[in-house]
């Protein structure tokens, strides 16, 4: 990092530039830290955090949708039961009710009533709640006055809507406050954090987090490479569970949301060393900034309660992006099944008649966060020659492949059963292709060839992907192929959007016409 002369104008751009270089580490360059097993305490704690949680962003997003729908339903029911407007006036009523409901949600958003602290304290936010609902009605009245259409609508029905809507909002917010407290106790709505680094900085950070009344962070443990003299085994009541190398294994066994590095900015070299090991994990990575004298630009910070953090890496495809991607996957998977069922049946019959054995072949592959999953394929090899581990890649003219299997592999029809993996939530339609657990090139596994290889597992693997439509499909028989495929996978993760998924999905059938590397 460059010498800092002007703290008031310092930006994180220089730090971010150096961090981006982490992803360009020379392939094959490995650290000298030996592989270690997690200690019993770390493994026991990891077992407690295997299930997913619901992030505050998801909860508040659903609340916005629910409140809009409920207010609209209340208004619609009252007007239909009391006024029963004719069909030609129905559109006007529905538009006004929808507009009032949308304005209420917008005003509630502007007044910060969807923040978790506000949701925990409904009595404190009651004036804002009623004020926003009243302001929405005032806005509707102003519109009707300006359009000179007020006499068209029933005052009694709108007054009833106002009263019942206010009662609903008060009761609903009280129920949400009770639910949030319960979810927090049960671990359903929380952000699970690991503190990276020990000693006094970690202790100060933990104390700062604990002082937050409405803190949604649950600290799962502390990891640090330093010995007991510089980093005690218990810090602020939390155990040190192992080294940074062990943290990677710990995070593979759990659902960790955020890694907080408790080091001063002056420890630049050590921070970069940590990030080289941690950026492959599907978690937000933050640098605690509460104890630094430097003052960054406001946009550089995020906050946990009132504790400032510098954003280093964000978990890819998180919160509502993950919901949108899941809807995308389910919708297009069902469409594919409806359109391609004759191909499924024909392929199944052909496999069954071509050689003895099962129709579907299951293979162990790496899924999200390095989890091992069973991926389905139409069987393309003779049963007695099949290779579930994929240690020996299929080559041109491979005698293990049946004549029918050779056609299925060249056309990629053998991959179609993976649509059922998508519907089960194990795969996505688009993403980095899942590789077999023991897959290798020459005598080295892919992770030995490419540093940061496991970063491609920060998202769900896909049936097709950015690498495949750019020509990196089929046999991987040398180091360069896996390096380029991984580079394309990482580009996809960093630049993901639904439009990119749609582009890849529709280009896949066209790219499959090139069967040069498919054996």
Secondary structure, 3 states (H helix, E strand, C coil): CCCCCCCCCCCCHHHHHHHHHHHHCCCCCCCCCCCCCCCHHHHHHHHCCCCCCCCHHHHHHHHHHHHHHHHHHHHHHHHHHHCCCCHHHHHHHHHHHHHHHHHHHHHHHHCCCCCHHHHHCHHHHHHHHHHHHHHHHHHHHHHHHHHCCHHHCCHHHHHHHHHHHHHHHHHHHHHHHHHHHHHHHHCCCCEEEEEECCHHHHHHHHHHHHCCCCCCEEEEEEECCCCCCCCCCEECCEEEEECHHHHHHHHHHCCCCEEEECCCCCCHHHHHHHHHHHCCCCCEEEEECCCCCCCCCHHHEEEECCEEEEEEECCCCCCHHHHHHHHHHHHHHHHHHHHHHHHHHHHHHHHHHHCCCCCEEEEEEECHHHCEEEEEEECCECHHHCCCCCCCCCCCCCCCECHHHHHHHHHCHHHCCHHHHHHCCCCEEECCECCECCCEECCEEHHHHCCCHHHHHHCCCEEECHHHHCCCCCCCCCHHHHHHHHHHHHHHHHCCCHHHHHHHHHHHHHHCCCCCCCC
